C-alpha cells in the first residue's frame, strides 16, 4: 500500500501569520504531491464569543498586519476599513471549513484560503453566519452541505483539535508537527525550512503513514 509523510498543522483564521504559513505549506504539498500530506487542524485564538468590540482599537491592531504582509510570499493584507464589525470569535470559520472538508479535500482547501482572504484582504466578519454563507456559495459548494456546520460533531472536532494542540505544547499558531514526532514547531517559518524538513523526512523514511 502507498505511504507518504504526514504533517499536522494547526491554524486559526484570525491569525495573520497562519495565512503565510498556509500558503507555503500548500505550495509544498503541490510540489511533493503523493509524497507528503498536510492535515489542517483548528486552533482557537478567540475561543469565546465577544461582541461589541471597539472598532477603532481593532483597526489600529490591524495596522500591524503590515508585518506579515511584508513577507515576499505573503497574502494580501489590508488594515480594517470595513463597515462590518470585527469577528467575535474563532469558532464559526472553523465550523464552515470542516463542513467544506466533508464535501471534499479540494473544497476544504479552497475554503481554507478563501476565509483568510475574506478576513485579511476584504475585511469581512468571518464570524457572521451571513458572511460565511456568502463565502460558501461563492465557492460553488452544495447549498445543503452548509448546514453540516451546525452538526455538534463538527464543533466537537474543532474543540478537540484545539485541545490536542495544547497537549502537544503548542502555545500559539501556526504550529506543525510530523506524524511520528510529538515535537511541535511554532511560527510561520520560511519555505526553505519546511522544505529541508520534508526532504530530510523523505530521505530517512520518517513520519510515514500508510494511506
C-alpha positions as CSV (number, residue, x, y, z in Angstrom):
1,X,0.0,0.0,0.0
2,X,1.3,3.6,-0.7
3,X,3.0,5.6,2.0
4,X,3.6,9.3,2.5
5,X,4.9,11.6,5.1
6,X,2.1,13.2,7.1
7,X,2.3,16.6,8.9
8,X,-0.3,18.1,11.2
9,X,-0.7,21.9,11.0
10,X,-2.7,23.9,13.5
11,X,-4.0,27.3,12.3
12,X,-6.6,29.9,13.1
13,X,-8.4,32.0,10.5
14,X,-7.9,35.1,12.6
15,X,-4.1,34.7,12.7
16,X,-2.2,36.7,10.0
17,X,1.0,34.6,10.2
18,X,-1.1,31.5,9.6
19,X,-2.1,32.7,6.2
20,X,1.6,33.0,5.1
21,X,2.4,29.6,6.6
22,X,-0.6,28.1,4.9
23,X,0.4,29.4,1.5
24,X,3.9,28.0,1.9
25,X,2.8,24.6,3.1
26,X,0.1,24.2,0.4
27,X,2.7,25.1,-2.3
28,X,4.9,22.4,-0.9
29,X,2.0,19.9,-0.8
30,X,1.6,20.5,-4.5
31,X,5.3,20.2,-5.2
32,X,5.6,17.0,-3.2
33,X,2.2,15.6,-4.3
34,X,1.9,11.9,-3.5
35,X,4.9,12.1,-1.1
36,X,3.5,14.3,1.8
37,X,0.2,15.2,3.3
38,X,-0.7,18.3,5.3
39,X,-3.6,17.7,7.7
40,X,-5.0,21.0,8.9
41,X,-6.4,21.3,12.4
42,X,-8.2,24.1,14.3
43,X,-6.7,26.3,16.9
44,X,-8.8,29.0,18.7
45,X,-7.1,32.3,19.3
46,X,-10.5,33.6,20.3
47,X,-12.4,30.7,21.7
48,X,-15.1,32.7,23.5
49,X,-17.6,34.9,21.6
50,X,-17.3,38.6,22.4
51,X,-19.3,41.1,20.5
52,X,-19.3,44.9,20.7
53,X,-15.5,45.2,20.3
54,X,-14.0,48.7,19.9
55,X,-13.7,49.0,16.1
56,X,-11.2,51.8,16.2
57,X,-9.0,49.9,18.6
58,X,-9.3,46.9,16.4
59,X,-8.5,49.0,13.3
60,X,-5.2,50.1,14.9
61,X,-4.4,46.5,15.7
62,X,-4.9,45.5,12.1
63,X,-2.3,48.1,11.0
64,X,0.2,45.6,12.4
65,X,-0.8,43.2,9.6
66,X,1.8,45.1,7.6
67,X,4.4,42.9,9.3
68,X,3.3,39.6,7.9
69,X,2.2,41.4,4.7
70,X,5.8,42.4,4.1
71,X,6.9,38.8,3.5
72,X,7.7,38.3,-0.2
73,X,5.2,35.4,-0.4
74,X,2.5,36.8,1.8
75,X,-1.2,37.1,1.2
76,X,-2.7,40.5,0.7
77,X,-3.3,42.2,4.0
78,X,-5.3,45.4,4.4
79,X,-5.9,47.3,7.6
80,X,-9.5,47.2,8.7
81,X,-11.6,49.7,6.7
82,X,-14.8,47.7,6.5
83,X,-18.2,48.8,7.9
84,X,-18.5,45.3,9.3
85,X,-17.8,44.5,12.9
86,X,-14.6,42.6,13.8
87,X,-15.1,38.8,14.1
88,X,-16.5,38.0,17.5
89,X,-14.6,34.7,17.9
90,X,-12.7,32.0,16.0
91,X,-15.1,29.0,16.1
92,X,-17.6,29.9,13.2
93,X,-15.0,30.0,10.5
94,X,-13.6,26.6,11.6
95,X,-17.0,25.0,11.6
96,X,-17.6,26.1,8.0
97,X,-14.1,24.9,7.0
98,X,-14.7,21.5,8.5
99,X,-18.1,21.4,6.8
100,X,-16.3,22.0,3.5
101,X,-13.9,19.2,4.3
102,X,-16.9,16.9,4.5
103,X,-17.6,17.8,0.8
104,X,-14.1,17.1,-0.4
105,X,-10.4,17.8,0.3
106,X,-10.5,20.3,-2.6
107,X,-13.5,22.1,-1.1
108,X,-11.7,22.4,2.2
109,X,-8.5,23.7,0.6
110,X,-10.5,26.4,-1.4
111,X,-12.5,27.4,1.7
112,X,-9.3,27.4,3.9
113,X,-7.6,30.0,1.7
114,X,-10.8,31.9,0.9
115,X,-11.7,32.5,4.6
116,X,-8.3,34.2,5.2
117,X,-8.6,36.3,2.0
118,X,-12.1,37.4,3.1
119,X,-10.8,38.5,6.5
120,X,-7.4,39.9,5.9
121,X,-7.9,41.3,2.4
122,X,-11.6,42.2,2.2
123,X,-12.1,42.9,6.0
124,X,-15.2,40.7,6.3
125,X,-16.6,39.5,9.6
126,X,-15.9,35.8,9.2
127,X,-17.8,35.0,12.4
128,X,-21.0,36.2,10.8
129,X,-23.3,33.4,9.5
130,X,-24.5,35.5,6.6
131,X,-20.9,36.3,5.6
132,X,-19.9,32.7,5.9
133,X,-22.9,31.6,3.8
134,X,-22.0,34.1,1.1
135,X,-18.4,32.8,1.0
136,X,-19.7,29.2,0.9
137,X,-22.0,30.0,-2.1
138,X,-19.2,31.9,-3.8
139,X,-17.1,28.8,-3.7
140,X,-19.8,26.9,-5.5
141,X,-20.3,24.3,-2.8
142,X,-23.5,22.4,-2.4
143,X,-26.1,24.6,-0.7
144,X,-27.5,21.8,1.5
145,X,-24.0,20.9,2.8
146,X,-23.6,24.3,4.5
147,X,-25.9,23.0,7.3
148,X,-23.3,20.4,8.3
149,X,-21.5,23.3,10.1
150,X,-24.3,23.1,12.7
151,X,-23.7,19.4,13.4
152,X,-22.5,19.1,17.1
153,X,-19.8,16.6,16.0
154,X,-18.2,19.4,13.9
155,X,-17.9,21.7,16.9
156,X,-16.6,18.8,19.0
157,X,-13.9,18.2,16.3
158,X,-12.9,21.9,16.4
159,X,-12.5,21.8,20.2
160,X,-10.7,18.5,20.1
161,X,-8.2,19.9,17.6
162,X,-7.5,22.9,19.9
163,X,-7.0,20.8,23.0
164,X,-4.8,18.4,21.1
165,X,-2.5,21.3,20.1
166,X,-2.2,22.4,23.7
167,X,-1.5,18.9,24.8
168,X,1.5,18.8,22.4
169,X,2.7,22.2,23.8
170,X,1.6,24.5,21.0
171,X,1.3,27.9,22.7
172,X,0.4,29.6,19.5
173,X,-0.1,29.2,15.8
174,X,0.9,28.4,13.1
175,X,2.2,25.1,14.6
176,X,3.2,22.0,12.8
177,X,4.4,18.5,13.8
178,X,5.3,15.4,11.9
179,X,3.0,12.3,12.5
180,X,5.7,10.3,14.3
181,X,7.0,13.1,16.5
182,X,5.4,14.9,19.4
183,X,7.6,18.0,18.9
184,X,5.7,21.0,17.6
185,X,7.3,23.8,15.5
186,X,5.6,27.1,16.2
187,X,5.7,30.1,13.9
188,X,5.5,31.0,10.2
189,X,8.9,29.8,9.0
190,X,10.5,30.3,5.6
191,X,9.5,27.9,2.9
192,X,13.1,26.6,2.7
193,X,13.0,25.5,6.3
194,X,9.8,23.5,5.7
195,X,11.4,22.1,2.5
196,X,14.5,20.9,4.4
197,X,12.3,19.2,6.9
198,X,10.4,17.5,4.2
199,X,13.5,16.4,2.3
200,X,15.1,15.0,5.4
201,X,12.0,13.1,6.4
202,X,11.7,11.6,3.0
203,X,15.3,10.7,2.9
204,X,15.2,9.0,6.3
205,X,11.7,7.5,5.9
206,X,10.4,9.3,8.9
207,X,6.8,10.3,9.5
208,X,5.5,7.7,7.0
209,X,1.9,6.7,7.2
210,X,0.0,4.1,5.0
211,X,-2.9,5.5,3.0
